[in-house]
Amino acid sequence: MPIKNKSMALLWLLITLPILFPITLSAQIELVPVNNDVYPFLEKLSLEGLIDFNQNNIPISRRAVA
């Protein structure tokens, strides 16, 4: 059944395309600055064996700190 009305065809496209091809968005990662006071604290926790932290992998994301 062909669609005769152009506005109806546009409406059909606007409804079906997002369903067929969903777009995933991701936010930019925010890094903790290298001179932040959290790094010595993480190092101390690592020395106590409470967390696994490598000083060579800085800066790290705020999510990883949390």
N, C-alpha and C positions, 0 to 999 in steps of 0.2 A: 504494500500500500504506500504509494509515494506521498510525500508531504507537499502540499500545494502552497501553503502560506509560508513566506520567508521568515516571518517573526516566530512562527511555530517551530521551524527547523532550527533557528538560532536558540530558542528556548530548550529544545531537545538536546542540542549540543552542550549548552551550558550545564545541563543536568547530568548528562551521561559521561562527559569527559572527566570530571573530577572523580567519578566513581571508578572509571576504568583506569585512570592514570593518577593515583593520589600523589601529592607532592609532600615529601617530608622535609621539615625545616629543622635546622639545628642551630643553636646559639653559639656564639664565639666563646672559647674557653678563656677565662680570666685567670691569669697567673699571679701567684704571690711574689712580690718583689724580693730580690735576692737579699737585700739588707733588712728584711723583716725579722722581728724577734721570735717568730715561730720556729725558725730553723734550729737554733740552739736547743729549744724545748723538744723538738722532734728527735734531735740527736741524743739528748738525755734519755728519752723514752726508749730509743733504740738500744742504747748501752745497757739499760735495765732489762732488755729482752721483751718489752711490752709490745713493740711494733717493729716492723721491718722497714727501715729507712736507710737510703743510700745517699750520702752527701754529694756524690757525683751527679745526681739526677736533679739538680735544682736549676731553674725555678720549677716548682710544681703547681698544679692547679689548686684553686681554692677548694674544689670538691674533694681532692685527695687529702687535703689538710683536715677537712671536716670529717 
